[in-house]
């Protein structure tokens, strides 16, 4: 029972951390796209799609999935997340 309560409390407190991570990742992507966008059109389009999807997930409250999707975009841009 203690483990279950501990897990629930940890999950409750970690949700805001995921939520704050999303806007930072989106800002990194936006900065990179403005300063040095990928020269490959397909990569640029994929990054834009992932960025938009990540923002939608963030706004819907699915922060872990948003961080994952935005991480894919950062990887395509060569940025460590």
C-alpha positions in Angstrom: 0.0 0.0 0.0 2.8 2.4 0.8 4.4 1.8 -2.6 1.1 2.6 -4.3 0.7 5.9 -2.4 4.4 6.8 -3.0 4.0 6.1 -6.7 0.8 8.2 -6.9 2.5 11.1 -5.0 5.6 11.0 -7.3 3.4 10.9 -10.4 1.4 13.8 -9.2 4.5 16.0 -8.6 6.3 15.0 -11.8 3.5 16.1 -14.1 4.3 19.8 -13.8 7.9 19.0 -14.6 6.9 17.4 -17.9 4.6 20.4 -18.6 7.5 22.9 -18.2 9.8 20.8 -20.4 7.5 21.1 -23.4 7.7 24.9 -23.9 11.5 24.8 -23.5 11.8 22.2 -26.2 9.4 24.1 -28.5 11.5 27.2 -28.0 14.7 25.3 -28.9 13.1 24.1 -32.1 11.8 27.5 -33.0 15.2 29.1 -32.4 17.0 26.5 -34.6 14.4 26.9 -37.4 14.9 30.6 -37.3 18.7 30.6 -37.1 19.7 27.6 -39.1 16.9 25.5 -40.6 17.7 22.2 -42.2 18.7 22.4 -45.9 16.7 19.2 -46.7 13.1 20.1 -47.4 11.8 16.8 -46.2 13.6 17.1 -42.8 12.4 20.7 -42.4 8.8 19.6 -43.1 9.1 16.6 -40.7 10.5 18.9 -37.9 7.6 21.3 -38.4 5.1 18.5 -38.2 6.6 17.1 -35.0 6.8 20.6 -33.5 3.1 21.1 -34.2 2.1 17.7 -32.9 4.2 18.3 -29.8 2.4 21.5 -29.1 -1.0 19.9 -29.6 -0.1 17.1 -27.2 1.2 19.7 -24.6 -2.1 21.7 -24.9 -4.1 18.5 -24.5 -2.1 17.7 -21.3 -0.2 14.7 -22.6 3.2 16.0 -21.6 5.2 12.7 -21.6 4.1 12.1 -25.2 4.7 15.7 -26.1 8.3 15.5 -24.8 8.8 12.4 -26.8 7.6 13.9 -30.1 9.5 17.1 -29.5 12.6 15.1 -28.7 12.3 13.5 -32.2 12.3 16.9 -33.7 15.3 18.0 -31.7 17.1 14.8 -32.8 16.4 15.7 -36.4 17.9 19.1 -35.8 20.9 17.7 -34.1 20.1 19.2 -30.7 20.5 17.3 -27.5 17.3 17.2 -25.6 
